[in-house]
Amino acid sequence: FRHSHASLLINQGEDYLVVKERLGHASITTTIDTYSHLYPSKQKDLADKLDDLL
């Protein structure tokens, strides 16, 4: 349930820092290392946002 809960939050666009706090991770690195692989499209979304800023 814990992994699914975090995955759903991240998929809905919740900030990793909020998820980190909900899960009680001491470091944001733990959250990102554990869950970022689930959403490779977020990398493209981030790149697109940065492109728009530039």
CHARMM-style PDB file with segment names, atoms N, HN, CA, C and O in Angstrom:
ATOM      1  N   PHE     1       0.815  -1.192   0.000  1.00  0.00      PROA
ATOM      2  CA  PHE     1       0.000   0.000   0.000  1.00  0.00      PROA
ATOM      3  C   PHE     1       0.862   1.261   0.000  1.00  0.00      PROA
ATOM      4  O   PHE     1       0.519   2.243  -0.659  1.00  0.00      PROA
ATOM      5  N   ARG     2       1.952   1.244   0.716  1.00  0.00      PROA
ATOM      6  HN  ARG     2       2.231   0.447   1.252  1.00  0.00      PROA
ATOM      7  CA  ARG     2       2.823   2.415   0.827  1.00  0.00      PROA
ATOM      8  C   ARG     2       3.371   2.830  -0.539  1.00  0.00      PROA
ATOM      9  O   ARG     2       3.335   4.005  -0.903  1.00  0.00      PROA
ATOM     10  N   HSD     3       3.876   1.852  -1.286  1.00  0.00      PROA
ATOM     11  HN  HSD     3       3.905   0.897  -0.991  1.00  0.00      PROA
ATOM     12  CA  HSD     3       4.455   2.136  -2.602  1.00  0.00      PROA
ATOM     13  C   HSD     3       3.374   2.649  -3.558  1.00  0.00      PROA
ATOM     14  O   HSD     3       3.604   3.600  -4.305  1.00  0.00      PROA
ATOM     15  N   SER     4       2.219   2.031  -3.533  1.00  0.00      PROA
ATOM     16  HN  SER     4       2.032   1.259  -2.927  1.00  0.00      PROA
ATOM     17  CA  SER     4       1.112   2.463  -4.395  1.00  0.00      PROA
ATOM     18  C   SER     4       0.666   3.876  -4.045  1.00  0.00      PROA
ATOM     19  O   SER     4       0.411   4.692  -4.930  1.00  0.00      PROA
ATOM     20  N   HSD     5       0.574   4.156  -2.768  1.00  0.00      PROA
ATOM     21  HN  HSD     5       0.781   3.492  -2.048  1.00  0.00      PROA
ATOM     22  CA  HSD     5       0.164   5.481  -2.301  1.00  0.00      PROA
ATOM     23  C   HSD     5       1.118   6.550  -2.832  1.00  0.00      PROA
ATOM     24  O   HSD     5       0.678   7.551  -3.398  1.00  0.00      PROA
ATOM     25  N   ALA     6       2.405   6.342  -2.652  1.00  0.00      PROA
ATOM     26  HN  ALA     6       2.762   5.530  -2.192  1.00  0.00      PROA
ATOM     27  CA  ALA     6       3.406   7.306  -3.127  1.00  0.00      PROA
ATOM     28  C   ALA     6       3.373   7.416  -4.645  1.00  0.00      PROA
ATOM     29  O   ALA     6       3.468   8.515  -5.190  1.00  0.00      PROA
ATOM     30  N   SER     7       3.241   6.303  -5.319  1.00  0.00      PROA
ATOM     31  HN  SER     7       3.164   5.409  -4.877  1.00  0.00      PROA
ATOM     32  CA  SER     7       3.208   6.304  -6.783  1.00  0.00      PROA
ATOM     33  C   SER     7       2.022   7.097  -7.312  1.00  0.00      PROA
ATOM     34  O   SER     7       2.159   7.866  -8.264  1.00  0.00      PROA
ATOM     35  N   LEU     8       0.868   6.913  -6.704  1.00  0.00      PROA
ATOM     36  HN  LEU     8       0.756   6.288  -5.931  1.00  0.00      PROA
ATOM     37  CA  LEU     8      -0.324   7.649  -7.129  1.00  0.00      PROA
ATOM     38  C   LEU     8      -0.162   9.149  -6.902  1.00  0.00      PROA
ATOM     39  O   LEU     8      -0.544   9.952  -7.753  1.00  0.00      PROA
ATOM     40  N   LEU     9       0.401   9.527  -5.764  1.00  0.00      PROA
ATOM     41  HN  LEU     9       0.712   8.875  -5.073  1.00  0.00      PROA
ATOM     42  CA  LEU     9       0.621  10.951  -5.486  1.00  0.00      PROA
ATOM     43  C   LEU     9       1.548  11.572  -6.525  1.00  0.00      PROA
ATOM     44  O   LEU     9       1.267  12.645  -7.059  1.00  0.00      PROA
ATOM     45  N   ILE    10       2.642  10.897  -6.801  1.00  0.00      PROA
ATOM     46  HN  ILE    10       2.871  10.026  -6.366  1.00  0.00      PROA
ATOM     47  CA  ILE    10       3.613  11.419  -7.770  1.00  0.00      PROA
ATOM     48  C   ILE    10       2.982  11.493  -9.151  1.00  0.00      PROA
ATOM     49  O   ILE    10       3.179  12.469  -9.875  1.00  0.00      PROA
ATOM     50  N   ASN    11       2.225  10.469  -9.517  1.00  0.00      PROA
ATOM     51  HN  ASN    11       2.065   9.676  -8.929  1.00  0.00      PROA
ATOM     52  CA  ASN    11       1.576  10.447 -10.825  1.00  0.00      PROA
ATOM     53  C   ASN    11       0.567  11.585 -10.978  1.00  0.00      PROA
ATOM     54  O   ASN    11       0.347  12.079 -12.084  1.00  0.00      PROA
ATOM     55  N   GLN    12      -0.040  11.997  -9.876  1.00  0.00      PROA
ATOM     56  HN  GLN    12       0.138  11.596  -8.978  1.00  0.00      PROA
ATOM     57  CA  GLN    12      -1.004  13.096  -9.900  1.00  0.00      PROA
ATOM     58  C   GLN    12      -0.320  14.461  -9.868  1.00  0.00      PROA
ATOM     59  O   GLN    12      -0.984  15.498  -9.853  1.00  0.00      PROA
ATOM     60  N   GLY    13       1.017  14.448  -9.859  1.00  0.00      PROA
ATOM     61  HN  GLY    13       1.555  13.606  -9.872  1.00  0.00      PROA
ATOM     62  CA  GLY    13       1.753  15.703  -9.921  1.00  0.00      PROA
ATOM     63  C   GLY    13       2.140  16.281  -8.574  1.00  0.00      PROA
ATOM     64  O   GLY    13       2.618  17.413  -8.497  1.00  0.00      PROA
ATOM     65  N   GLU    14       1.938  15.517  -7.515  1.00  0.00      PROA
ATOM     66  HN  GLU    14       1.549  14.597  -7.578  1.00  0.00      PROA
ATOM     67  CA  GLU    14       2.313  16.024  -6.197  1.00  0.00      PROA
ATOM     68  C   GLU    14       3.826  16.201  -6.126  1.00  0.00      PROA
ATOM     69  O   GLU    14       4.578  15.416  -6.705  1.00  0.00      PROA
ATOM     70  N   ASP    15       4.252  17.199  -5.440  1.00  0.00      PROA
ATOM     71  HN  ASP    15       3.642  17.836  -4.971  1.00  0.00      PROA
ATOM     72  CA  ASP    15       5.667  17.502  -5.293  1.00  0.00      PROA
ATOM     73  C   ASP    15       6.371  16.385  -4.520  1.00  0.00      PROA
ATOM     74  O   ASP    15       5.827  15.846  -3.556  1.00  0.00      PROA
ATOM     75  N   TYR    16       7.584  16.046  -4.952  1.00  0.00      PROA
ATOM     76  HN  TYR    16       8.027  16.484  -5.735  1.00  0.00      PROA
ATOM     77  CA  TYR    16       8.353  15.000  -4.278  1.00  0.00      PROA
ATOM     78  C   TYR    16       8.607  15.337  -2.816  1.00  0.00      PROA
ATOM     79  O   TYR    16       8.679  14.432  -1.985  1.00  0.00      PROA
ATOM     80  N   LEU    17       8.743  16.616  -2.481  1.00  0.00      PROA
ATOM     81  HN  LEU    17       8.684  17.352  -3.156  1.00  0.00      PROA
ATOM     82  CA  LEU    17       8.972  17.001  -1.083  1.00  0.00      PROA
ATOM     83  C   LEU    17       7.761  16.681  -0.211  1.00  0.00      PROA
ATOM     84  O   LEU    17       7.912  16.279   0.943  1.00  0.00      PROA
ATOM     85  N   VAL    18       6.573  16.856  -0.757  1.00  0.00      PROA
ATOM     86  HN  VAL    18       6.450  17.182  -1.694  1.00  0.00      PROA
ATOM     87  CA  VAL    18       5.357  16.518  -0.020  1.00  0.00      PROA
ATOM     88  C   VAL    18       5.295  15.007   0.194  1.00  0.00      PROA
ATOM     89  O   VAL    18       4.979  14.545   1.290  1.00  0.00      PROA
ATOM     90  N   VAL    19       5.593  14.246  -0.845  1.00  0.00      PROA
ATOM     91  HN  VAL    19       5.850  14.621  -1.736  1.00  0.00      PROA
ATOM     92  CA  VAL    19       5.598  12.783  -0.740  1.00  0.00      PROA
ATOM     93  C   VAL    19       6.651  12.339   0.275  1.00  0.00      PROA
ATOM     94  O   VAL    19       6.398  11.450   1.088  1.00  0.00      PROA
ATOM     95  N   LYS    20       7.816  12.949   0.227  1.00  0.00      PROA
ATOM     96  HN  LYS    20       8.022  13.671  -0.434  1.00  0.00      PROA
ATOM     97  CA  LYS    20       8.899  12.652   1.183  1.00  0.00      PROA
ATOM     98  C   LYS    20       8.404  12.802   2.618  1.00  0.00      PROA
ATOM     99  O   LYS    20       8.622  11.928   3.456  1.00  0.00      PROA
ATOM    100  N   GLU    21       7.738  13.915   2.886  1.00  0.00      PROA
ATOM    101  HN  GLU    21       7.561  14.625   2.205  1.00  0.00      PROA
ATOM    102  CA  GLU    21       7.238  14.171   4.237  1.00  0.00      PROA
ATOM    103  C   GLU    21       6.166  13.162   4.637  1.00  0.00      PROA
ATOM    104  O   GLU    21       6.158  12.679   5.770  1.00  0.00      PROA
ATOM    105  N   ARG    22       5.265  12.842   3.716  1.00  0.00      PROA
ATOM    106  HN  ARG    22       5.271  13.233   2.796  1.00  0.00      PROA
ATOM    107  CA  ARG    22       4.199  11.871   4.024  1.00  0.00      PROA
ATOM    108  C   ARG    22       4.768  10.508   4.361  1.00  0.00      PROA
ATOM    109  O   ARG    22       4.262   9.807   5.238  1.00  0.00      PROA
ATOM    110  N   LEU    23       5.834  10.137   3.649  1.00  0.00      PROA
ATOM    111  HN  LEU    23       6.245  10.706   2.937  1.00  0.00      PROA
ATOM    112  CA  LEU    23       6.423   8.816   3.858  1.00  0.00      PROA
ATOM    113  C   LEU    23       7.407   8.785   5.018  1.00  0.00      PROA
ATOM    114  O   LEU    23       7.782   7.713   5.493  1.00  0.00      PROA
ATOM    115  N   GLY    24       7.825   9.963   5.473  1.00  0.00      PROA
ATOM    116  HN  GLY    24       7.520  10.834   5.088  1.00  0.00      PROA
ATOM    117  CA  GLY    24       8.771  10.022   6.583  1.00  0.00      PROA
ATOM    118  C   GLY    24      10.204   9.759   6.178  1.00  0.00      PROA
ATOM    119  O   GLY    24      11.027   9.393   7.016  1.00  0.00      PROA
ATOM    120  N   HSD    25      10.515   9.939   4.902  1.00  0.00      PROA
ATOM    121  HN  HSD    25       9.845  10.237   4.221  1.00  0.00      PROA
ATOM    122  CA  HSD    25      11.893   9.762   4.455  1.00  0.00      PROA
ATOM    123  C   HSD    25      12.758  10.871   5.035  1.00  0.00      PROA
ATOM    124  O   HSD    25      12.341  12.028   5.086  1.00  0.00      PROA
ATOM    125  N   ALA    26      13.948  10.523   5.468  1.00  0.00      PROA
ATOM    126  HN  ALA    26      14.287   9.583   5.427  1.00  0.00      PROA
ATOM    127  CA  ALA    26      14.878  11.511   6.021  1.00  0.00      PROA
ATOM    128  C   ALA    26      15.462  12.384   4.921  1.00  0.00      PROA
ATOM    129  O   ALA    26      15.825  13.536   5.161  1.00  0.00      PROA
ATOM    130  N   SER    27      15.553  11.836   3.721  1.00  0.00      PROA
ATOM    131  HN  SER    27      15.258  10.901   3.527  1.00  0.00      PROA
ATOM    132  CA  SER    27      16.191  12.545   2.617  1.00  0.00      PROA
ATOM    133  C   SER    27      15.322  12.471   1.365  1.00  0.00      PROA
ATOM    134  O   SER    27      14.705  11.443   1.083  1.00  0.00      PROA
ATOM    135  N   ILE    28      15.282  13.569   0.622  1.00  0.00      PROA
ATOM    136  HN  ILE    28      15.783  14.404   0.852  1.00  0.00      PROA
ATOM    137  CA  ILE    28      14.554  13.587  -0.649  1.00  0.00      PROA
ATOM    138  C   ILE    28      15.171  12.596  -1.629  1.00  0.00      PROA
ATOM    139  O   ILE    28      14.489  12.081  -2.516  1.00  0.00      PROA
ATOM    140  N   THR    29      16.446  12.336  -1.466  1.00  0.00      PROA
ATOM    141  HN  THR    29      17.000  12.753  -0.745  1.00  0.00      PROA
ATOM    142  CA  THR    29      17.137  11.378  -2.331  1.00  0.00      PROA
ATOM    143  C   THR    29      16.491  10.001  -2.245  1.00  0.00      PROA
ATOM    144  O   THR    29      16.355   9.315  -3.258  1.00  0.00      PROA
ATOM    145  N   THR    30      16.097   9.597  -1.057  1.00  0.00      PROA
ATOM    146  HN  THR    30      16.208  10.154  -0.234  1.00  0.00      PROA
ATOM    147  CA  THR    30      15.437   8.300  -0.883  1.00  0.00      PROA
ATOM    148  C   THR    30      14.146   8.249  -1.690  1.00  0.00      PROA
ATOM    149  O   THR    30      13.868   7.266  -2.377  1.00  0.00      PROA
ATOM    150  N   THR    31      13.370   9.308  -1.599  1.00  0.00      PROA
ATOM    151  HN  THR    31      13.596  10.106  -1.040  1.00  0.00      PROA
ATOM    152  CA  THR    31      12.095   9.364  -2.322  1.00  0.00      PROA
ATOM    153  C   THR    31      12.321   9.314  -3.828  1.00  0.00      PROA
ATOM    154  O   THR    31      11.683   8.533  -4.534  1.00  0.00      PROA
ATOM    155  N   ILE    32      13.217  10.137  -4.303  1.00  0.00      PROA
ATOM    156  HN  ILE    32      13.735  10.771  -3.729  1.00  0.00      PROA
ATOM    157  CA  ILE    32      13.480  10.193  -5.743  1.00  0.00      PROA
ATOM    158  C   ILE    32      14.069   8.884  -6.243  1.00  0.00      PROA
ATOM    159  O   ILE    32      13.651   8.375  -7.283  1.00  0.00      PROA
ATOM    160  N   ASP    33      15.033   8.336  -5.518  1.00  0.00      PROA
ATOM    161  HN  ASP    33      15.372   8.750  -4.674  1.00  0.00      PROA
ATOM    162  CA  ASP    33      15.645   7.073  -5.943  1.00  0.00      PROA
ATOM    163  C   ASP    33      14.627   5.938  -5.982  1.00  0.00      PROA
ATOM    164  O   ASP    33      14.714   5.056  -6.836  1.00  0.00      PROA
ATOM    165  N   THR    34      13.674   5.955  -5.073  1.00  0.00      PROA
ATOM    166  HN  THR    34      13.603   6.672  -4.379  1.00  0.00      PROA
ATOM    167  CA  THR    34      12.699   4.870  -4.984  1.00  0.00      PROA
ATOM    168  C   THR    34      11.581   4.982  -6.014  1.00  0.00      PROA
ATOM    169  O   THR    34      11.116   3.965  -6.528  1.00  0.00      PROA
ATOM    170  N   TYR    35      11.143   6.195  -6.323  1.00  0.00      PROA
ATOM    171  HN  TYR    35      11.521   7.022  -5.906  1.00  0.00      PROA
ATOM    172  CA  TYR    35       9.932   6.360  -7.114  1.00  0.00      PROA
ATOM    173  C   TYR    35      10.104   6.984  -8.487  1.00  0.00      PROA
ATOM    174  O   TYR    35       9.197   6.872  -9.313  1.00  0.00      PROA
ATOM    175  N   SER    36      11.200   7.621  -8.765  1.00  0.00      PROA
ATOM    176  HN  SER    36      11.937   7.712  -8.095  1.00  0.00      PROA
ATOM    177  CA  SER    36      11.322   8.348 -10.036  1.00  0.00      PROA
ATOM    178  C   SER    36      11.296   7.436 -11.260  1.00  0.00      PROA
ATOM    179  O   SER    36      10.878   7.868 -12.335  1.00  0.00      PROA
ATOM    180  N   HSD    37      11.728   6.198 -11.121  1.00  0.00      PROA
ATOM    181  HN  HSD    37      12.067   5.847 -10.248  1.00  0.00      PROA
ATOM    182  CA  HSD    37      11.738   5.280 -12.268  1.00  0.00      PROA
ATOM    183  C   HSD    37      10.332   4.950 -12.770  1.00  0.00      PROA
ATOM    184  O   HSD    37      10.167   4.488 -13.899  1.00  0.00      PROA
ATOM    185  N   LEU    38       9.331   5.186 -11.939  1.00  0.00      PROA
ATOM    186  HN  LEU    38       9.466   5.562 -11.022  1.00  0.00      PROA
ATOM    187  CA  LEU    38       7.963   4.845 -12.320  1.00  0.00      PROA
ATOM    188  C   LEU    38       7.391   5.776 -13.376  1.00  0.00      PROA
ATOM    189  O   LEU    38       6.439   5.428 -14.075  1.00  0.00      PROA
ATOM    190  N   TYR    39       7.981   6.968 -13.488  1.00  0.00      PROA
ATOM    191  HN  TYR    39       8.754   7.251 -12.921  1.00  0.00      PROA
ATOM    192  CA  TYR    39       7.410   7.980 -14.359  1.00  0.00      PROA
ATOM    193  C   TYR    39       8.464   8.619 -15.243  1.00  0.00      PROA
ATOM    194  O   TYR    39       8.807   9.787 -15.059  1.00  0.00      PROA
ATOM    195  N   PRO    40       8.980   7.856 -16.204  1.00  0.00      PROA
ATOM    196  CA  PRO    40      10.008   8.426 -17.084  1.00  0.00      PROA
ATOM    197  C   PRO    40       9.492   9.607 -17.895  1.00  0.00      PROA
ATOM    198  O   PRO    40      10.284  10.441 -18.334  1.00  0.00      PROA
ATOM    199  N   SER    41       8.188   9.695 -18.101  1.00  0.00      PROA
ATOM    200  HN  SER    41       7.545   9.018 -17.744  1.00  0.00      PROA
ATOM    201  CA  SER    41       7.645  10.822 -18.864  1.00  0.00      PROA
ATOM    202  C   SER    41       7.832  12.142 -18.120  1.00  0.00      PROA
ATOM    203  O   SER    41       7.815  13.205 -18.740  1.00  0.00      PROA
ATOM    204  N   LYS    42       8.008  12.088 -16.818  1.00  0.00      PROA
ATOM    205  HN  LYS    42       8.021  11.224 -16.314  1.00  0.00      PROA
ATOM    206  CA  LYS    42       8.245  13.310 -16.045  1.00  0.00      PROA
ATOM    207  C   LYS    42       9.543  13.976 -16.484  1.00  0.00      PROA
ATOM    208  O   LYS    42       9.659  15.200 -16.420  1.00  0.00      PROA
ATOM    209  N   GLN    43      10.517  13.192 -16.927  1.00  0.00      PROA
ATOM    210  HN  GLN    43      10.423  12.198 -16.979  1.00  0.00      PROA
ATOM    211  CA  GLN    43      11.768  13.771 -17.421  1.00  0.00      PROA
ATOM    212  C   GLN    43      11.496  14.599 -18.667  1.00  0.00      PROA
ATOM    213  O   GLN    43      12.038  15.693 -18.824  1.00  0.00      PROA
ATOM    214  N   LYS    44      10.654  14.074 -19.553  1.00  0.00      PROA
ATOM    215  HN  LYS    44      10.214  13.186 -19.425  1.00  0.00      PROA
ATOM    216  CA  LYS    44      10.310  14.823 -20.766  1.00  0.00      PROA
ATOM    217  C   LYS    44       9.501  16.065 -20.408  1.00  0.00      PROA
ATOM    218  O   LYS    44       9.725  17.136 -20.972  1.00  0.00      PROA
ATOM    219  N   ASP    45       8.570  15.928 -19.482  1.00  0.00      PROA
ATOM    220  HN  ASP    45       8.387  15.057 -19.024  1.00  0.00      PROA
ATOM    221  CA  ASP    45       7.775  17.081 -19.054  1.00  0.00      PROA
ATOM    222  C   ASP    45       8.672  18.182 -18.500  1.00  0.00      PROA
ATOM    223  O   ASP    45       8.477  19.360 -18.798  1.00  0.00      PROA
ATOM    224  N   LEU    46       9.639  17.798 -17.704  1.00  0.00      PROA
ATOM    225  HN  LEU    46       9.798  16.841 -17.462  1.00  0.00      PROA
ATOM    226  CA  LEU    46      10.569  18.770 -17.139  1.00  0.00      PROA
ATOM    227  C   LEU    46      11.383  19.438 -18.234  1.00  0.00      PROA
ATOM    228  O   LEU    46      11.566  20.656 -18.220  1.00  0.00      PROA
ATOM    229  N   ALA    47      11.868  18.656 -19.173  1.00  0.00      PROA
ATOM    230  HN  ALA    47      11.720  17.667 -19.184  1.00  0.00      PROA
ATOM    231  CA  ALA    47      12.649  19.212 -20.278  1.00  0.00      PROA
ATOM    232  C   ALA    47      11.799  20.189 -21.093  1.00  0.00      PROA
ATOM    233  O   ALA    47      12.287  21.239 -21.510  1.00  0.00      PROA
ATOM    234  N   ASP    48      10.538  19.846 -21.318  1.00  0.00      PROA
ATOM    235  HN  ASP    48      10.142  18.992 -20.979  1.00  0.00      PROA
ATOM    236  CA  ASP    48       9.631  20.735 -22.052  1.00  0.00      PROA
ATOM    237  C   ASP    48       9.403  22.041 -21.295  1.00  0.00      PROA
ATOM    238  O   ASP    48       9.381  23.112 -21.901  1.00  0.00      PROA
ATOM    239  N   LYS    49       9.234  21.960 -19.993  1.00  0.00      PROA
ATOM    240  HN  LYS    49       9.251  21.089 -19.501  1.00  0.00      PROA
ATOM    241  CA  LYS    49       9.039  23.164 -19.183  1.00  0.00      PROA
ATOM    242  C   LYS    49      10.270  24.062 -19.238  1.00  0.00      PROA
ATOM    243  O   LYS    49      10.161  25.282 -19.361  1.00  0.00      PROA
ATOM    244  N   LEU    50      11.441  23.440 -19.145  1.00  0.00      PROA
ATOM    245  HN  LEU    50      11.531  22.449 -19.045  1.00  0.00      PROA
ATOM    246  CA  LEU    50      12.675  24.221 -19.217  1.00  0.00      PROA
ATOM    247  C   LEU    50      12.823  24.864 -20.586  1.00  0.00      PROA
ATOM    248  O   LEU    50      13.259  26.010 -20.699  1.00  0.00      PROA
ATOM    249  N   ASP    51      12.457  24.123 -21.626  1.00  0.00      PROA
ATOM    250  HN  ASP    51      12.103  23.192 -21.534  1.00  0.00      PROA
ATOM    251  CA  ASP    51      12.482  24.674 -22.987  1.00  0.00      PROA
ATOM    252  C   ASP    51      11.595  25.912 -23.092  1.00  0.00      PROA
ATOM    253  O   ASP    51      11.983  26.919 -23.685  1.00  0.00      PROA
ATOM    254  N   ASP    52      10.410  25.825 -22.513  1.00  0.00      PROA
ATOM    255  HN  ASP    52      10.095  25.008 -22.031  1.00  0.00      PROA
ATOM    256  CA  ASP    52       9.475  26.950 -22.548  1.00  0.00      PROA
ATOM    257  C   ASP    52      10.039  28.171 -21.824  1.00  0.00      PROA
ATOM    258  O   ASP    52       9.802  29.306 -22.237  1.00  0.00      PROA
ATOM    259  N   LEU    53      10.775  27.940 -20.757  1.00  0.00      PROA
ATOM    260  HN  LEU    53      10.968  27.018 -20.421  1.00  0.00      PROA
ATOM    261  CA  LEU    53      11.363  29.051 -20.007  1.00  0.00      PROA
ATOM    262  C   LEU    53      12.475  29.739 -20.781  1.00  0.00      PROA
ATOM    263  O   LEU    53      12.690  30.944 -20.649  1.00  0.00      PROA
ATOM    264  N   LEU    54      13.177  28.959 -21.587  1.00  0.00      PROA
ATOM    265  HN  LEU    54      13.003  27.980 -21.694  1.00  0.00      PROA
ATOM    266  CA  LEU    54      14.292  29.512 -22.348  1.00  0.00      PROA
ATOM    267  C   LEU    54      13.794  30.047 -23.662  1.00  0.00      PROA
ATOM    268  OT1 LEU    54      14.581  30.560 -24.458  1.00  0.00      PROA
TER     269      LEU     54
END
